[in-house]
Amino acid sequence: MPEPLKSPDASGIADSGGVGIAWWSAGAGDRTLLIVPTWNFVDSRVTADLANDLRDELRVVWSMRAAAGAAAGPPPATRCSTTLTT
């Protein structure tokens, strides 16, 4: 059974067009591995296990999906710069 995600070495909130994206980083290897959220395909415990296993060899960076706690959801429609019509 996968272990829970170990504590990160660094974390923060990145801003992308007014949307906050929570990120975590662990390890200090010469190469960096970005783990993208996979909640549609596999359980988050699988990516946590991957991050735990590789943090001794690589710098591992991963993010939390919007609305899952630390990350912000998308901006309200009034903040969007593009209007879609049908």
C-alpha positions, -999 to +999 in steps of 0.1 A: +000+000+000+014+035-009+027+057+019+012+091+026+032+120+010+062+130+031+066+166+041+079+188+013+112+207+015+095+238+001+060+249-009+040+279-020+013+293-042+021+302-078+000+328-096-012+319-131-035+345-146-050+353-112-055+317-102-034+303-073-017+270-079-004+253-048+030+235-053+054+214-033+090+206-039+113+179-024+147+166-031+178+184-045+189+163-075+204+177-106+173+168-126+137+179-119+106+158-123+072+175-125+044+153-113+011+165-127-022+158-110-037+125-121-070+124-102-088+114-133-067+083-139-051+070-107-055+077-070-033+105-056-016+079-034+001+066-065+017+099-072+026+104-035+044+071-036+063+081-067+073+114-051+084+097-020+105+072-039+122+096-062+130+126-039+163+111-029+175+111-066+157+140-082+141+173-073+104+164-074+078+192-079+041+185-078+009+206-076-025+203-060-055+206-082-078+235-079-104+234-052-086+206-034-075+226-004-045+249-009-051+257-046-076+283-057-104+275-081-108+292-115-116+329-116-152+340-117-166+345-152-165+383-147-127+381-146-122+362-178-109+383-207-126+362-234-163+358-238-176+327-255-210+328-273-230+302-290 
